[in-house]
Amino acid sequence: MNDMRIGIAGAGLAGRLLAWRLLRTGYAVTLFDRDDGSGQESAAYAAAAMLAPYSETVGSGHALIEPGLRAIEIWRAWLAELEQDSGLSVPWQQRGSVVVAHPLDRGELTWFQQKLQTLTPESAADCQFLNAAALYEVEPELSAFSEALYLPREGCIDNRALFAALTRALTQRGADWHSGQTILEVSAGRILTTSGSHAFTLALDCRGTGAKAQMPGLRGVRGELLWLHAPEVKLNRPVRLMHPRYQLYIAPRPEQVYVIGATELESESMAPITVRSELELLSALYSVHEGFSEASVLEARSHCRPAFADNLPKISLSEGLMRVNGLYRHGYLLGPLLVESALAALHGQGPLPPIKCEGALFAREELH
Ligand SMILES: Cc1cc2nc3c(=O)[nH]c(=O)nc-3n(C[C@H](O)[C@H](O)[C@H](O)COP(=O)(O)OP(=O)(O)OC[C@H]3O[C@@H](n4cnc5c(N)ncnc54)[C@H](O)[C@@H]3O)c2cc1C
């Protein structure tokens, strides 16, 4: 057991993953979150959890393919370890994703392919054009479309199953978990909550948008999505509909549950989904597959993605304090790299691109 005591503020995606990896390497970990331990207050719980390095490179302009594929390999190893730790299997897949557009918008598919070719010519071969017959082989129910793009190395994770498995693994590995605690401030070696001040060797701030007051430049980017049960639809992999005004994606979960997303609004409102967003999402969805008309709406969610101005994640270090934030729409895509970078920083090593690391943990040598 390492005698360094680590306090983690925020048990969303970054906080949970860090806690689990730290516990596995022998650190004593205490977690704080305002929720009941389920993760329901986090952006990560709302998310579609797609692992889409190609689509996100096209969408963001950042070079996310190489780091995203590396992170997917880490997920592969971690999810096997998590099953050993928790006894729970987390459904996930890397069977590729399909990008479609209606005939009037077919220029969007050309644009997608050209942008990928321009940004990363070496990855363009991973983006395959499908005619109607080839599309039928990949996704037989997408008969509304006569052509598509296929990105064979993309995937998605069942985020709710991941949270359940992490909760159990953390408990079994002895995390000291303080749920129902509002965190007021995180500073060097200290986490201040409504129940008092808690001292640690290192305080790790993983509050996502909740850290805004203490992280200049951090903003929330609102996203809204719907969870549906659609017994009349059988899609095997994530599907993305390109559209001149908005994009729609459909991320499958087990038992014909689908996550439909997502709006992207420069707003920090946490209000429930608007009628306009719901109408846009559902009408676009119906145009992809008529079987969605009989689907049940299980939940509508809205949350804010934590982002800096460049929309890239960042680790800030100072004596006794590490702040890990800015995962934006890439928490699942880049989360494992962020966590590995944070652990590397803890051990005095450099970060993994595209994660930025600023500052230094003072007297780092003493912390080993
Ligand atoms: C609509 C939507 C769709 C998304 N889809 C994808 C996707 O398909 N693929 C992908 O890779 N990423 C996706 N993301 C992004 C991903 O969810 C985020 O990048 C990720 O959740 C950020 O992780 P985090 O741990 O920094 O923050 P969070 O997951 O938000 O966790 C922060 C935690 O801190 C706690 N907290 C904050 N403030 C306080 C406080 N004062 N007191 C106590 N507790 C506090 C919260 O309760 C929460 O549990 C999506 C996000 C949204 C909103």
Ligand as a Chemical Component Dictionary entry (heavy atoms), coordinates in Angstrom:
data_LIG
# 
_chem_comp.id                   LIG 
_chem_comp.type                 NON-POLYMER 
_chem_comp.pdbx_formal_charge   0 
_chem_comp.three_letter_code    LIG 
# 
loop_
_chem_comp_atom.comp_id 
_chem_comp_atom.atom_id 
_chem_comp_atom.alt_atom_id 
_chem_comp_atom.type_symbol 
_chem_comp_atom.charge 
_chem_comp_atom.model_Cartn_x 
_chem_comp_atom.model_Cartn_y 
_chem_comp_atom.model_Cartn_z 
_chem_comp_atom.pdbx_ordinal 
LIG C1  C1  C 0 -25.119 14.991 -24.144 1  
LIG C2  C2  C 0 -23.720 14.463 -24.008 2  
LIG C3  C3  C 0 -23.285 13.456 -24.868 3  
LIG C4  C4  C 0 -21.973 12.981 -24.769 4  
LIG N1  N1  N 0 -21.559 11.981 -25.605 5  
LIG C5  C5  C 0 -20.270 11.549 -25.572 6  
LIG C6  C6  C 0 -19.829 10.537 -26.452 7  
LIG O1  O1  O 0 -20.600 9.986  -27.239 8  
LIG N2  N2  N 0 -18.510 10.160 -26.402 9  
LIG C7  C7  C 0 -17.632 10.743 -25.537 10 
LIG O2  O2  O 0 -16.448 10.380 -25.562 11 
LIG N3  N3  N 0 -18.039 11.704 -24.664 12 
LIG C8  C8  C 0 -19.337 12.121 -24.670 13 
LIG N4  N4  N 0 -19.750 13.096 -23.815 14 
LIG C9  C9  C 0 -18.763 13.782 -22.974 15 
LIG C10 C10 C 0 -18.491 13.121 -21.642 16 
LIG O3  O3  O 0 -19.682 12.765 -21.018 17 
LIG C11 C11 C 0 -17.699 14.123 -20.778 18 
LIG O4  O4  O 0 -16.544 14.512 -21.485 19 
LIG C12 C12 C 0 -17.285 13.505 -19.454 20 
LIG O5  O5  O 0 -18.408 13.067 -18.739 21 
LIG C13 C13 C 0 -16.505 14.498 -18.594 22 
LIG O6  O6  O 0 -16.084 13.799 -17.448 23 
LIG P1  P1  P 0 -15.806 14.519 -16.053 24 
LIG O7  O7  O 0 -15.500 13.452 -15.071 25 
LIG O8  O8  O 0 -14.812 15.619 -16.278 26 
LIG O9  O9  O 0 -17.191 15.240 -15.698 27 
LIG P2  P2  P 0 -18.554 14.537 -15.233 28 
LIG O10 O10 O 0 -18.713 13.237 -15.910 29 
LIG O11 O11 O 0 -19.620 15.561 -15.411 30 
LIG O12 O12 O 0 -18.342 14.274 -13.662 31 
LIG C14 C14 C 0 -18.222 15.344 -12.746 32 
LIG C15 C15 C 0 -18.705 14.850 -11.374 33 
LIG O13 O13 O 0 -18.412 15.862 -10.401 34 
LIG C16 C16 C 0 -19.538 16.010 -9.543  35 
LIG N5  N5  N 0 -19.565 17.390 -9.039  36 
LIG C17 C17 C 0 -19.383 18.526 -9.754  37 
LIG N6  N6  N 0 -19.457 19.599 -8.953  38 
LIG C18 C18 C 0 -19.695 19.138 -7.712  39 
LIG C19 C19 C 0 -19.857 19.760 -6.441  40 
LIG N7  N7  N 0 -19.764 21.105 -6.274  41 
LIG N8  N8  N 0 -20.097 18.987 -5.357  42 
LIG C20 C20 C 0 -20.143 17.624 -5.481  43 
LIG N9  N9  N 0 -19.991 16.977 -6.651  44 
LIG C21 C21 C 0 -19.756 17.729 -7.753  45 
LIG C22 C22 C 0 -20.745 15.694 -10.409 46 
LIG O14 O14 O 0 -21.858 15.285 -9.617  47 
LIG C23 C23 C 0 -20.196 14.575 -11.318 48 
LIG O15 O15 O 0 -20.465 13.292 -10.765 49 
LIG C24 C24 C 0 -21.075 13.550 -23.830 50 
LIG C25 C25 C 0 -21.526 14.530 -22.944 51 
LIG C26 C26 C 0 -22.839 14.978 -23.032 52 
LIG C27 C27 C 0 -23.320 16.029 -22.057 53 
# 
loop_
_chem_comp_bond.comp_id 
_chem_comp_bond.atom_id_1 
_chem_comp_bond.atom_id_2 
_chem_comp_bond.value_order 
_chem_comp_bond.pdbx_ordinal 
LIG C1  C2  SING 1  
LIG C2  C3  SING 2  
LIG C2  C26 DOUB 3  
LIG C3  C4  DOUB 4  
LIG C4  N1  SING 5  
LIG C4  C24 SING 6  
LIG N1  C5  DOUB 7  
LIG C5  C6  SING 8  
LIG C5  C8  SING 9  
LIG C6  O1  DOUB 10 
LIG C6  N2  SING 11 
LIG N2  C7  SING 12 
LIG C7  O2  DOUB 13 
LIG C7  N3  SING 14 
LIG N3  C8  DOUB 15 
LIG C8  N4  SING 16 
LIG N4  C9  SING 17 
LIG N4  C24 SING 18 
LIG C9  C10 SING 19 
LIG C10 O3  SING 20 
LIG C10 C11 SING 21 
LIG C11 O4  SING 22 
LIG C11 C12 SING 23 
LIG C12 O5  SING 24 
LIG C12 C13 SING 25 
LIG C13 O6  SING 26 
LIG O6  P1  SING 27 
LIG P1  O7  DOUB 28 
LIG P1  O8  SING 29 
LIG P1  O9  SING 30 
LIG O9  P2  SING 31 
LIG P2  O10 DOUB 32 
LIG P2  O11 SING 33 
LIG P2  O12 SING 34 
LIG O12 C14 SING 35 
LIG C14 C15 SING 36 
LIG C15 O13 SING 37 
LIG C15 C23 SING 38 
LIG O13 C16 SING 39 
LIG C16 N5  SING 40 
LIG C16 C22 SING 41 
LIG N5  C17 SING 42 
LIG N5  C21 SING 43 
LIG C17 N6  DOUB 44 
LIG N6  C18 SING 45 
LIG C18 C19 SING 46 
LIG C18 C21 DOUB 47 
LIG C19 N7  SING 48 
LIG C19 N8  DOUB 49 
LIG N8  C20 SING 50 
LIG C20 N9  DOUB 51 
LIG N9  C21 SING 52 
LIG C22 O14 SING 53 
LIG C22 C23 SING 54 
LIG C23 O15 SING 55 
LIG C24 C25 DOUB 56 
LIG C25 C26 SING 57 
LIG C26 C27 SING 58 
# 
